[in-house]
Amino acid sequence: SSLTPPPPTHTHTQQILHEVCGEMVPGELLALMGPSGSGKTSLLSIIAGRAAKAVETKGRVTSGGARLTKAAKRRIGFV
């Protein structure tokens, strides 16, 4: 017979961004800076509509006051 460990009984969650708001204006350059692990890539992924399925978000991302469309998400990129 073999022993298998029981499945995990809980999932680990961690809030990495707190009360974030901002505005990006067309034609302006935006720089996002911070130390490693501060959530820069997570924030940009959420803004671009490319966050991992496991990422829970609250609030909304809008463009011109309206939620982002698939076409708008395709035009958003970051390096």
C-alpha positions in Angstrom: 0.0 0.0 0.0 1.1 3.6 -0.5 0.5 6.7 1.6 -0.6 9.9 0.0 -0.8 13.2 1.8 -4.3 14.7 2.4 -5.3 17.5 0.1 -4.7 21.1 1.5 -7.5 22.3 3.7 -6.9 26.0 3.1 -5.6 28.3 0.4 -3.1 31.0 1.1 -4.1 34.5 0.0 -2.1 37.7 0.4 -3.2 41.2 -0.4 -0.4 43.0 -2.2 -2.1 46.2 -3.3 -4.1 48.4 -1.0 -6.3 51.4 -2.0 -4.7 52.0 -5.3 -6.1 54.7 -7.6 -4.6 56.8 -10.4 -5.1 58.3 -13.8 -3.2 57.9 -17.0 -3.5 60.6 -19.6 -3.1 59.9 -23.3 0.1 61.4 -24.7 2.0 61.3 -21.3 4.7 58.9 -20.3 4.0 57.0 -17.1 6.7 55.5 -14.9 5.8 53.0 -12.2 8.6 52.5 -9.7 9.0 50.7 -6.5 11.0 48.0 -4.7 11.0 44.3 -5.7 7.7 42.6 -4.7 5.7 45.8 -4.3 3.1 44.9 -6.9 4.2 46.8 -10.0 3.7 44.0 -12.4 0.5 42.8 -10.7 -0.9 46.3 -11.0 0.1 46.6 -14.7 -1.3 43.1 -15.4 -4.7 44.1 -13.9 -4.8 47.4 -15.8 -4.1 45.6 -19.0 -6.8 43.0 -18.3 -4.2 40.2 -18.2 -4.2 39.2 -14.6 -4.0 35.5 -13.8 -7.3 33.7 -13.2 -6.3 33.1 -9.6 -6.0 36.9 -8.9 -9.0 38.4 -7.1 -9.6 42.0 -7.9 -12.0 44.5 -6.4 -12.9 47.8 -8.0 -12.7 48.6 -11.7 -10.4 49.7 -14.5 -12.0 52.2 -16.9 -11.1 54.1 -20.0 -13.0 57.4 -20.5 -15.3 56.4 -17.7 -16.3 53.1 -19.3 -15.1 49.6 -18.5 -12.3 48.4 -20.8 -13.4 46.5 -23.9 -11.5 43.6 -25.5 -10.4 46.0 -28.2 -9.0 48.5 -25.6 -7.2 45.7 -23.7 -5.5 44.6 -26.9 -4.0 48.1 -27.3 -2.6 48.2 -23.8 1.0 47.0 -23.3 3.9 47.4 -20.9 7.5 46.4 -20.8 
